[in-house]
Amino acid sequence: MSSATVTSSNAVTVEPSTHALAGNYNLAVGYLRAFVTLLVLAHHAALAYHPFPPARTTTLAAQPRWWEAFPVVDPHKWMGWSFFTGFNDVFFMSLMFLLSGLFVKHSIARKGVGVFLRDRLLRLGLPFVVTAVVIAPLAYYPTYLLMPAPAGVAGYFQQWRALGNWPAGPAWFIWVLLAFDIVAAALFAFAPQVMAWLDFITMSAPSTTE
């Protein structure tokens, strides 16, 4: 709600509220997104100090590949991190998917299916490819160095190629989110009644500017 300030010339100056300055953007949801993002970063950092990490394997290809979830294990541990990470695991990924999909219907309706999908491919698909191809191999190299008898970069990539798949690390969330967006766009185009029902379930949440 706007507030009014009376100047010395008896003119009324209208000062826009914080909500007005934000346009159609939902500030509360934006703050929650930022908080959950920081929570995810803290969660993955805390895994290095988890008091009950799985046993370290001798090679990257050895099963089970717990190193994908616990890439680095520090000798300094604290019991509190087990409660922190355990509590996060109950809700935080589900909350991230909820926040990511909360305004998808309104975004598709505003942009159209084609523009929406093109936007998602650029904003999600491209970052996923860069993260999986470039960042993930670099991020897991310290994991290899902590294993017995590491053989340098050449030995690392030899084991990496022997995995049979290409680990993307935490970036798995991006491609799953992209897949959900593609499904949502298909439902909007071919089964609009389903999207209308989902919109009713979410109580017609206000739209947001992306």
Residue pairs with C-beta under 8 A, 6 or more apart in sequence:
1 17
2 14
2 15
2 16
2 17
2 20
3 14
3 15
3 17
4 12
4 13
4 14
4 15
5 12
5 13
5 15
6 12
7 13
18 27
19 27
23 209
24 206
24 207
24 208
24 209
25 208
25 209
26 103
26 205
26 206
26 208
29 99
29 102
29 103
29 208
30 208
32 99
33 99
36 92
36 95
36 96
36 99
39 88
39 92
40 92
40 96
40 170
42 84
43 84
43 85
43 88
43 92
44 170
46 81
46 84
46 85
47 53
47 69
47 70
47 81
47 85
48 70
48 72
48 73
48 74
49 74
49 76
49 77
49 78
49 81
50 70
50 73
50 77
50 81
50 82
50 85
51 77
51 78
51 79
51 81
51 82
52 82
53 66
53 70
53 73
53 77
54 64
54 66
54 69
54 70
55 66
56 67
56 73
56 146
56 147
57 63
57 64
57 65
57 66
57 67
57 147
58 147
58 148
59 147
59 159
60 67
60 140
60 143
60 144
60 147
60 156
60 159
60 160
60 162
60 163
61 159
61 162
61 163
61 164
65 167
67 140
67 143
68 140
68 167
68 169
71 139
71 140
71 142
71 143
71 169
72 142
72 143
72 146
73 146
93 173
96 173
97 176
97 177
97 180
100 177
100 180
101 180
101 181
101 184
102 202
102 205
103 205
103 207
103 208
103 210
104 181
104 184
105 184
105 188
105 195
105 198
105 199
106 207
106 208
107 116
107 207
107 208
107 210
108 116
108 184
108 185
108 188
109 188
110 207
111 119
113 185
113 188
113 189
116 181
116 185
117 181
117 182
117 185
119 210
120 178
120 181
120 182
121 178
124 174
124 175
124 177
124 178
124 181
125 175
125 178
127 171
127 174
128 168
128 171
128 174
128 175
128 178
131 168
131 169
131 171
131 174
132 166
132 168
132 169
132 171
133 166
135 169
135 171
136 166
136 167
136 168
136 169
136 171
137 157
137 160
139 169
140 160
140 167
140 169
141 153
141 156
144 150
144 155
144 156
144 159
150 156
151 158
168 175
184 195
187 194
187 195
188 195
